[in-house]
């Protein structure tokens, strides 16, 4: 009974977000990509619908539906507009969820409801010009002063930075790392350029500069020196939740491929009847289904243990590679028309490529998986279950 109730709830969530996407996102998906347009009003509507604060209890303005609901929302938005799904994930998972989980009661009451409602846009500020994959080697520093901290440094390639009202900023505090809640109104904070990207257009990405930006003591997230643990637990959740964007993208690619293969004729018959096209569809579907099972399995495990690096890294490693494979094969099935912008098929590939760069590169994920496998095998003498 409990399991069925859970399934029914997830189906209702999927139906709700799918209807919202069809009404509000799909009609402007091309505009989002072509014009690098961030649909702020749609984002705020997502807050009113309860989608932004889905992992936050009702007490703080959320809906308390949990990570599975967040994953479903990511997948359904990603099906129509991967770029909007990316900005959603940066706000809802990377920033809002972390601020709620690690923030004091004062922070929860003062800032979380504004992020849940969509009144404020949130952003995670981790990557720096000289510390991308090695995020813990950041140079941004926070120096203790009277009543707070003075932060100096910069961040780059930050999703939502051009629009963010609240920023989760990581900085070095002596030999340790700490997390802070910064506001767009804080003196010493300035925004750099907005980057023009090949894909994920419409998801604003930019630079941030901190010139002795003062953050009061009550806006430190967690305790001094807890930044590394906050980063690592957040990254594992991020990797799994963001994987669902590429799951949605893969589903769209397969559907567009089947539709085109059923309609396009060569030699008097639909190309979908040709064995080589069927072979492509078979491999695409197998990778999509494998991704789906891996995503749901990893989510279940990371929900129980936020420090589960092995399953988080494995999930996004495979799902991102599968999405790019499916997007490439979609273009191949569409042929010349797939290379034409009007078809929107080429957008799938441009967006899919970020999956192997963002939230840690494919190379870093392979390193993490290999390292964890060896460590856990040495500990138990068998593969992890």
C-alpha positions, 0 to 999 in steps of 0.5 A, a space after each residue: 500500500 505504501 509503495 503504491 501510494 508513493 507511485 501514485 504521488 510520483 505519477 501526479 507530480 509527473 503529470 503536473 510538471 509535464 502539463 506545465 512544461 507543455 503549456 509554458 516551456 515547449 512554446 518558447 524552447 526555440 526562443 530560449 535557445 536562439 536568443 539565449 533567453 532566460 524566461 524569468 517569468 516562467 521561472 517565477 511561475 515554477 515557484 508559485 507551482 511549488 516546483 522550486 522548493 520541492 525538497 524543502 518542508 512546507 514550514 519554510 515555503 516548500 512542498 516537502 516532496 523530496 528528491 524523487 520529485 525534484 528528479 522528475 521535474 528535472 527530467 520533464 523540463 530537460 525533455 523540452 529545454 535542457 537549459 531551463 532544467 540546468 538553471 532549475 537544478 542550479 537554483 533548486 538543488 545546488 543552492 536552495 536545497 544546500 542552504 536549507 540543509 546546512 543553514 541555521 534556523 535564522 537563514 532558513 526563515 529569512 531566505 529559504 521562502 524567497 528561494 522557494 517562491 521564485 521571488 529570488 534566484 539562487 546560484 552555487 559559486 564554486 568554480 574559479 578561473 584556476 580551479 575547475 576540476 580541482 574545486 578544493 584548490 580555490 583561492 577565494 579567501 574569507 578573512 575574519 573581522 569584527 562581526 563577520 568575514 571579508 571575502 576577496 576573490 572570484 568565481 567563473 562559469 557560474 550558472 544563474 550568476 547574471 540573475 542571482 539574488 542569493 549566492 552560496 559562496 565557498 571560500 578558504 578560511 585559513 587552511 579549511 573551506 567554509 560556505 557563506 550566503 551572499 546577497 546581490 546587494 552586498 557591498 563588494 560584490 560585482 558581476 562580470 560578463 555573461 558567457 556566450 555558450 554553444 549549448 545550454 543557451 538560455 541558462 545564464 552563465 557568468 563571472 562574479 568578483 568579490 572585493 572585500 565583500 563583507 558577510 556577517 557571522 550569521 550568514 555562514 552556512 554550517 560552521 567554520 571549516 565545514 565547507 568541504 563536507 557541504 561541497 562533497 555531499 552537495 556534489 553527489 546529490 547534484 550529480 544524480 539530480 542533474 543526470 535526470 536532465 540528460 535522461 529527459 534529453 535522451 527520451 526526446 532524442 529517441 522519440 524524435 528519431 522514431 517519429 522521423 524514421 516512420 515518416 521519412 521514405 527512401 526507396 519507397 519505404 520508411 527508413 525505419 524499416 531499414 535494418 541499420 536504422 533499427 539497429 541505431 534505435 535498438 542501441 539508443 533505447 538500450 542506453 536510455 533504459 540503462 540510464 533510467 535504471 541507473 539514475 533511479 538506483 543511484 538516487 535511492 542510494 544517495 538519498 540514504 548516504 549523501 557521501 556516496 561518491 561511487 554511485 553518484 559519479 557512476 550515474 552521471 558518467 553513464 547517463 551523460 555519455 548515453 545522452 550524447 550518443 543518443 543525440 548524435 544518432 538522432 542527427 544521423 537518423 535525420 541526416 541533413 535535416 538533423 544538421 539544420 537549426 530549424 529542426 531543433 535536433 542539433 540542439 540536443 547534441 549541443 546541450 548534451 555535450 555539457 553533460 560530460 563537462 559540468 558537475 565534474 568532467 567525464 575524466 574526473 568521474 572515471 577517476 572517482 569511480 575507479 578510486 572508490 571501487 578499489 578502496 571498497 574492494 580492499 575493505 570488503 574483498 568484494 564489489 559493493 552491493 
